Amino acid sequence: MALRDGEKIIVDAATDALVHDGTAIVASGASSDVFDCGGAAIRAELYLDVTAVDVTSGDELYQIFVECGDAVGFGGDIIRTGYIELGDSTVVIGGVDKTTGVYAVPFTNTLNGVAYPFVRLYVEVGVSTTPSITMTATMGKQI
């Protein structure tokens, strides 16, 4: 289980799943890493350690979701849960730049009593001149 230590999140490699490795994301897409919940309903958190966010053009928007699916390849039913948006103040809710930092995004893999066993990260990069976001993303039990 991950632990919070001020502005840091200490990840337990034995129980938490790395779903993005810290490379820059410049286009929309899903992580190739999939967390298998084994069919159980879970309450968990997506831990983001965001180290760089391009907002220089003033139009950058990064929408980060947890996607849950009923098939490992996400070819069947998919739900989106656990959401945060980062980016420039002109396009994010709240009117203030949301950039680097540590974020914990709670999520569940259940909708209407159905538990979706497979979980992954999905980042939607808005139409922008120079989009780029760099982060490490880990999923773990909610604390």
C-alpha positions in Angstrom: 0.0 0.0 0.0 1.3 3.4 -0.9 1.8 5.9 1.9 1.7 9.7 1.8 4.6 11.6 3.3 3.9 15.3 3.0 4.1 16.0 -0.8 5.5 12.5 -1.6 3.8 9.2 -2.2 5.9 6.2 -1.2 4.9 3.3 -3.4 5.1 -0.3 -2.3 6.2 -2.3 -5.3 4.8 -5.5 -3.9 1.2 -4.2 -3.9 1.1 -1.2 -6.2 1.1 -1.3 -10.0 3.1 1.1 -12.2 0.9 2.2 -15.1 3.1 4.9 -16.6 6.9 5.0 -16.4 7.7 8.7 -16.5 8.2 9.3 -20.2 6.7 12.3 -21.9 3.1 12.0 -23.2 2.5 14.2 -26.3 -0.7 12.6 -27.8 -3.8 11.0 -26.4 -3.7 7.3 -25.6 -3.9 4.5 -23.1 -1.1 3.0 -21.1 0.1 -0.4 -22.3 0.3 -1.5 -18.7 -2.9 -3.1 -17.4 -3.7 -3.7 -13.7 -5.7 -6.9 -13.1 -8.0 -6.6 -10.1 -9.0 -10.3 -10.4 -12.7 -9.5 -10.8 -13.1 -8.0 -7.2 -14.7 -4.7 -6.6 -12.0 -2.3 -5.4 -11.6 1.2 -4.1 -8.1 2.5 -5.0 -6.1 5.6 -5.9 -4.2 6.6 -9.0 -1.0 8.3 -7.8 0.5 10.8 -10.2 3.9 12.3 -9.8 3.9 15.0 -12.4 7.3 16.5 -13.1 6.7 18.6 -16.3 3.7 20.1 -17.9 3.9 22.3 -21.0 1.5 25.3 -20.7 3.6 27.8 -22.7 1.1 28.2 -25.6 -1.8 28.9 -23.2 -4.1 26.3 -24.7 -2.8 23.0 -23.2 -5.3 20.6 -21.6 -4.5 17.1 -20.2 -7.4 15.0 -19.1 -6.3 11.9 -17.1 -8.7 9.0 -16.6 -8.7 5.6 -15.0 -10.3 3.2 -17.5 -11.8 -0.1 -16.4 -12.7 -2.9 -18.8 -14.2 -6.3 -18.9 -11.5 -7.7 -21.2 -7.7 -7.5 -20.8 -7.3 -5.9 -24.3 -10.1 -3.4 -23.6 -12.1 -4.7 -26.6 -15.4 -5.0 -24.7 -17.2 -2.7 -22.2 -15.1 0.2 -20.8 -16.0 2.7 -18.1 -14.1 5.8 -17.2 -13.7 6.6 -13.6 -11.1 8.6 -11.5 -10.5 11.8 -13.3 -8.3 14.8 -13.1 -7.4 17.6 -15.5 -4.2 19.5 -15.7 -3.1 22.3 -18.0 -3.3 26.0 -18.7 -5.6 28.3 -16.6 -7.6 29.3 -19.7 -8.8 25.7 -20.4 -9.0 24.0 -17.0 -11.8 24.2 -14.5 -10.9 26.8 -11.8 -9.0 29.3 -13.9 -5.6 28.5 -12.5 -2.6 26.6 -14.0 -2.6 23.0 -12.8 0.9 21.7 -13.5 3.6 19.8 -11.6 3.0 18.1 -8.3 1.8 15.0 -6.6 -1.8 14.0 -7.0 -3.9 11.2 -5.6 -7.1 10.4 -7.6 -9.6 8.0 -6.0 -11.4 5.5 -8.2 -13.5 2.4 -8.2 -13.8 -0.3 -10.8 -17.5 -0.8 -10.2 -20.5 0.6 -12.0 -24.1 -0.5 -11.2 -22.9 -3.5 -9.2 -20.6 -4.8 -12.0 -16.9 -5.0 -11.2 -14.6 -4.5 -14.2 -11.4 -6.5 -13.6 -8.9 -4.7 -15.8 -7.7 -1.2 -15.1 -5.4 1.2 -17.0 -4.5 4.8 -17.4 -5.8 6.9 -20.2 -4.5 10.4 -21.0 -6.5 12.6 -23.4 -4.4 15.5 -24.7 -6.4 18.4 -25.9 -5.9 20.2 -29.2 -2.8 22.3 -28.5 0.2 23.8 -30.2 2.9 22.0 -28.1 1.4 19.5 -25.7 3.7 17.5 -23.4 3.2 16.1 -19.9 5.7 14.0 -18.0 4.6 11.9 -15.0 4.9 8.6 -13.2 1.6 6.9 -12.5 0.9 4.2 -10.0 -2.3 2.5 -8.9 -2.7 1.3 -5.3 -5.1 0.6 -2.5 -6.9 3.7 -1.2 -5.3 5.1 2.0 
